[in-house]
Amino acid sequence: MVIKSVNLETVCGVTSTLPVNDKPEFAFAGKSNVGKSSLINALMNRKAYARTSAQPGKTQTINFYNINDALYYVDLPGYGYAKVSQTEKEKWGKMIERYLHKSKQIRQVFLLVDIRHEPGANDKQMYEWIVYNGYRPVIIATKLDKINRSQIQKHVKMIRTGLGLQKDDILIPFSSETKQGREEVWALIEGRMAENEVTVADQEASENE
């Protein structure tokens, strides 16, 4: 995917009204400090457009990045940060739930997990929550460069088992350092875009009959 333009178009807080977009949306969810901003920067071909922070729990908004004026990357608030109050966690949870319920343009939800560790309770809950809302999330296993190559398959299996993935569920190992996995994510997004164009064309054809 050639990235020609990137624009942080909308930032939604807890009380904000979600935008009514007319372009496909690709949403990214993950635990605080799992590398979500780094992944989004890699997918935008920008070094630091999406804010990365050494302080977990910083992303408290839903950020809509307009890519090539053709689609949106949607950065959802990080979850599972222990130092955030329960009230704040519930607010962020409701924000994410509202987005998953209300957006008509979601084409794919990506769930990021750390490839080094077995999925925690928060990861499992988020996975089940996304599925409950009608989506089959693509799992992106981040921090791939932090483990030895010989350990990759073992850790991939650990994550698939820990989340209870089905055989045809997609898991993509990814490293923000080496950019390994970026092409696979781009290919998947382009595939969903192509499917969307076919669907829209079919709808228009049926309306004109």
Buried (B, 14 or more C-beta within 10 A) or exposed (E): BEEEEBEBBBEBEBEEEBBEBEBBBBBBBBBBBBBBBBBBBBBBBEEEBBEBEEEBBBBBBBBBBBBEEEBBBBBBBBBBBEEBEEEBBEBBBEBBEBBBEEBEBBBBBBBBBBBBBBBBEBBBBBBEBBBEBEBEBBBBBBBBBEBEEEEBEEBBEBBBEBBEBEEEBBBBBBBBEEEBBBEBBBEBBEEBBEEBEEEEEEEEEEEEE
